[in-house]
Amino acid sequence: MAAEQRKVALTGIKPTGEPHLGNYIGAIRPSLELTSTYESIYFIADYHALTSIRDRVELATYTRSVAATWIALGLDPARTIFYRQSDVPEIFELSWVLSCVTAKGLMNRAHAYKAARDRNAESGATDLDAGVNMGLFNYPILMAVDILIMNTDVVPVGQDQTQHVEYAADIAGTFNHLYGDSFSLTVPKGIYPAGVSAKALPGVDGRKMSKSYRNTIPLFAPEKQLRKLVRGIVSDSTPVEGPKDPDTSAAFALYENFATPEEVKDMRARLEQGGTGWGELKNALFEAVSSWLSPLRERYDELVAPGSELDVILATGAEQARDRARPVLTGVRRAIGIATS
């Protein structure tokens, strides 16, 4: 009996800033762990970034940085398909087709669009759509196509991103209802990787680590910058000799993710007992992160350099992705009556 074909998992990475420690813990590490269970596909969502990035150099830099980061952290192009969204033109043809079967009301309820309108309402703007471009409004359709054109079975997401997968399933369901007697799209499901912590990784100010808060610790920051950022993590005023609660500390929450279980246990006991200051914890955090990053930084620097093997990796991935996308688009074209042969 032939081996059962593995289900397909798709992960998209939006290049809107330098990858940071929170990206690694919350998205990169758990997504890479899926390669042992699923046929995994990864892509750089560079056209998605156009909704907010207007600087051509910035977009190109972030795209290359994100691609190099994922490979340096363990993505194996020999075992997975890895490509830039912009290298697969089939995505954009299918986007138009599916936009024609998607209700505007569905887009009105999209979280990003509603959030933009809410911000305008809170600021007292008379036009609730002020600053909203059509890329932002149509974003869920393009994201659905990213998923559907690869015949994706599952999409690893955080709890706050479930709507994206639900929209892809809704859009696929609508298309299948209209044209399913000729061709059907695979209806995807969301999954929640076990590696994702229920507690968001904190940034240097104690809030969730996020580019929008400007509180991140870049993954491949030079050691001098890394040390400065770690030393600047917020902490309370408990004196060195006083007992401390590690679970209220942003630095300790980070330390738990990069130190060994034995080191974490020892540090927790020392903080709770008293006599160990937050500064000592931050020094230990810096050493743990720096030790983990050192060999990875060398690989990242090689990949991100102009003319590196990254160009070949992405070009090869683009051809593999197009090979998967073409049959889906052909089936859709025949189903809607654009191509009959």
N, C-alpha and C positions, 0 to 999 in steps of 0.2 A: 504494500500500500504506500502511495506517495506521501511524503511528509506534508503535514498541514501548512498551508501558506500563512506566514506571519502577518498580522494586521499592521497597517501603516500608521505611524504617528508623525505628525507634522509640527514643527516649531518655527515660528517666525521671530526675527530679532530686528527691532526698529533702531536704526542708527541715529539717535538724536542726542548723543553725548558720549563721553568716555565711560566705558564699562567700569562698574565699581563693585566693592565687596558685596553689597546687597544684591546686585545682579547675579553674582556667582552663587551665593547661598540660596537665593529665592528662585532662580530660573536656570542658570547654566548647569550647576551640578545635578539637580534632579532630572533635568531634561537629558543630559548625557547618560545618566543611569538607565534610561529607557532603551538604549541600544541593545541591551541584552535580552529584551523581551519583545521589542517591536522592530519592524523595518522602519528605520527612522530617517526622516528628511528634514533638513534645516535650510532656511533661506534668510538672506538679509533683506529686510523690507524697506529698500531705499526709496521707492516711490511713496510709501506711506509717510516718510519723513518730510515730504514736500508740504504737508499741511502746516508745518511750523518752521522749517528751516528754509531760509531764502539766500543763504550764502553758498555759492557753488564749491568753494574751497573747503568750507566747513563740512558740507555734506559728503564730499569725496573723502575727506580725512576720517570722519566718523565711520563711514562705510568700511574703509580699509582697517581701521582700528578694531571694529567689532568683529570682522571676519578673522583677523589675526588672533584676537583674544580667544575666540571659541576653539580654534585649532590648538593654540598654545595650552589651553586648559584641558585638552583631551579629545576633541572631536577628531575622528579618524576619517578622512575623505575616502579612504579605500573601502570603508565599511558603510558609508552613508552617502547620500546625495546632498551637496552643499553648494548653493548658488545665490546669485543676486536676482531679486525679483525683476529688476529692469532688463535682465538678459532673457526673459521668457515672454515674448510678445503675445503668445497665446492667452496669457492672463488678461490682457487688456481688451482683447476682442470678446472674451467670455464675459467680462465685466459689463459691457454694453448690453449683451443679450440678457443677462440676469437682472440688470437694472430695469429692463422692460417688463419683467414679471414680478417685480418687488413693489409692494405698496408703499407710498410715501408715508402713510401713517406709521409703518414699522420704523422708518428712519426717524420720524419725529420723536420716537421713544428711546432712541439710542442714548446711552449714558453720556457720551462726550458732548453730543449736541445739546442735550438738556442741561448739562453742567454749564455750558457756555451761555445759554439763555438765562440760567439762574444767576450767573455772575453779573450779566447785564441788568437784570431786574434789581439785584441788590445795590448796584451802583446808581440806580435811578435813570438808566438809559431809556429813552422813548422807543428806540428800535431794539427789540430783544435779539435780533439777528445781527447786530453790529459786530463786525470782526469775524463773523462766521463765513468761511469760504466753502465752496461746493465740495472741495476735497474732504473737509471735515464732515460735511453732511453725508457724503457718499461713502465715507470710509468703511462702514460695515459691509457694504457690497463688495468692495475690493478685497477686504479681508475674507469674506465668504468664498470668493473666487480662488484666492490663494489656497484655501483648504480644499475646495471641491475639485479643482483641476488636477490635483494630485491623487484623486481617489482615496482621500484620507479617511481612515476609520476613527482615529482618536486624536484629540488635540490636548496636550498637557497645558493646563491653565491654573491660575490662582483663583480663589473664590470670587475676587472682584472682576474677573474677566469672563465669567461664564456666559454673559450675554452675547459675546462674539460668536461662540460656538452655537448657541441657540439660534442666532440669526442665520448662520450658515445652514443649519438643519431646516429652518423654516423656509429659506429660499430654495434649497434643494427640494423640499417637499412640494412647494408650489410648482416648480418646474416639472417634477415627476407627475404631479396631478394633471398638468396640461399636456405633457408630451411623453409620459412614461410608457405608452404603448409602443413607442419607437426607440427610446433611449432613456435610461434613468441615471441620475447622479447618485453617488454614494452619500448617504446621510450620516454625517459625523456625530461623534459624542465627545463630551469633555471628560478628561480624567484629571485627577489631582495627585501628582507624584508624591510618594510617601516621604521623599526627602525634604519637602517644603515645610518649613516650620510654621506652626500656627501663629507664632509671634513674629511680627515683622522685625527684620534686623534694624537696629537704630543707627542713626547718623551721628555726626559729631555734636549735634545740638540736642540729642535725646529723642527727637521725633523719628518717624520712619525714614530710613535712608532713601532719598529720592533726589533726582536731578532738579525737580521743580522747587525743592526746598534749599538747594545749593548747600547741602550738608553731607555730601558723599565723600568717600575715601576711594579714589581711583585705584583700580586693580594694579596698574603698572606705573604708579607714581614713583619718581626717583626716591631713593632711601631718605634723603634729607627732607623732602616734602612729606613723605609717609610718616616720619618721626614727628614732624611738626603737627600734622593733622591728628595723630593719635594722642599726642600730649595735650591737644586742645579739646578733647572730648569733655563734655560737661560732667561735673561731679558735684556732690554736695559738700558742705563745710565740716563734715565729721572729722575731728582731729585724728592724727595717725594712731594714737593709743586707744581710740574708741572703737568698740565693735561696730561692724557695718553690715548692712543687708545687701548681699551681692545681687539679689533679684531686682533691686531698684537702680542698678548701675548699667548705663549704656556700654561702658568699657567691658564690664564682665559679660554682658550678652554677646559682645563680639568675641571675647576671649573663648567662650564656650565653643564657638564654631571653628577655632583655628588651633587651639591647644589640644594636647592629648587628654583623654578622660582622667588619667592620673593627675596631670597638672591642674586640670579644672577642679578636681576634688580637693587637692592640696590648697589651691588658692582660695576656694570657698571657705575652707576651715580657718585659714589664717585671717581672712577678712572678718569672719564672724567672731573670732576670738579677740581681735584687736591687736594693735601693734604693727599692722601692715597698712600703709596708706594707699590712697587712690593713685598716687604717682608711681608707686611700685607696681601696681596692677597694670598701669598704662605702659610701663617699661616692658613688662612681661608680654603684654599684648603686641607691642611693636616687634619684639624678638620673634614671637610665634608667627606673625604675619610675614615678616621679612624673610624668615627662614623658609617658609612655604613658597614665597614668591620668587626668590633669587634664581633658581633654575628655570622657572617659567618665564621670567622677564627676558632672559637671553633668547629664548625661542621666539617670544613675541617680537623683540627687536629685529630678529632676522626676517620674520614674515612681513612686518609692516614696512620694511624698506622698499623703495621703488624698484620694480623689476625682479622682485623675489619670486619664489615658487608659488606664492599666493595667487598670482595671475593665472598660472596654469591650472591650479586647483579649482578656481572659480570658473574658468572657461570650460574645463571638463565637466564640472557640476552643471553648468548651464545646458550643455548638450544632453546630459542624462535627464535633466528636468524637462527639457523640450520633448524628449522621446516619450516621457510619461504624459505630458500635456496634450500632445497632438491627437492621440486617439480620443481623448475626452472631447476636445473641441470639434473634431470631425463628427463624433456622434451627436453632439448638440446641433451642429450646422445641418445635419441631415434631418434631425427631429423637427427643427423649426421650418424646414423647407428652403433654406439657403443653398444647400448642396444636396442633390438628389442621387448622385452616382455613388 
